[in-house]
């Protein structure tokens, strides 16, 4: 074996060792988060209003104060008789109750219903996909959302993606946790066991292969 070839093999071995050391702190998502069937039970998810959402406010028997509004970038809305009401981060039902409190100063026993549209949601609840995806982006969280749903939305992996080295960053109990997700096995090999549930605010980081 030539000296040059020995040196090249040594460099490759060193690179593999460095990669192994860097990834040793990550863990694969626990089996409890896998979704092998539709019967997996998840905690109920309530949609929260966010900036950019469109809202229809109906006040029973008071059409003059019933209207459609868009949540401002500061998370507030304004309507006739209701000014600068903070609505970001609450459910449409909770918003309806807040509007009733304000309108009760002018209308006796107001009954309010709020219907949300647009479904952007708070930024803190959006799922973000960055790195070697065909179309990296932020997506509104949906109930029972999985990494497969996300891959469909972003158009899959690029040709140079190291899908099985994908990191999922999640905040749990106020602390940041990191897990490894096998996106290449899922997307390119059809291994459904690599499909895992996502939670609001998850971040998927898809690196590119070194060689």
Beta strands, then each sheet from edge to edge (+ up, - down):
strand 1: 27-28
strand 2: 54-59
strand 3: 67-70
strand 4: 76-79
strand 5: 82-86
strand 6: 112-117
strand 7: 127-131
strand 8: 137-139
strand 9: 166-172
strand 10: 175-181
strand 11: 203-206
sheet 1: 1+ 10+ 9- 11+ 7+ 8-
sheet 2: 3+ 2- 6+
sheet 3: 4+ 5-
end
